[in-house]
């Protein structure tokens, strides 16, 4: 049973489509105004 579960997990991982990065354009950050919890921030965008 353990072997079957492992093989199933490997097959699912190999057959799932790989997520591709989407390009949303670019922006120039003029100034970072605040940072929350390490991965969220507010910034002023130039232009």
ABEGO torsion letter per residue (X at the ends): XAAAAAAAAAAAAAABBBBBBBBAEBBBBABBABBBGGABBBBBBBX
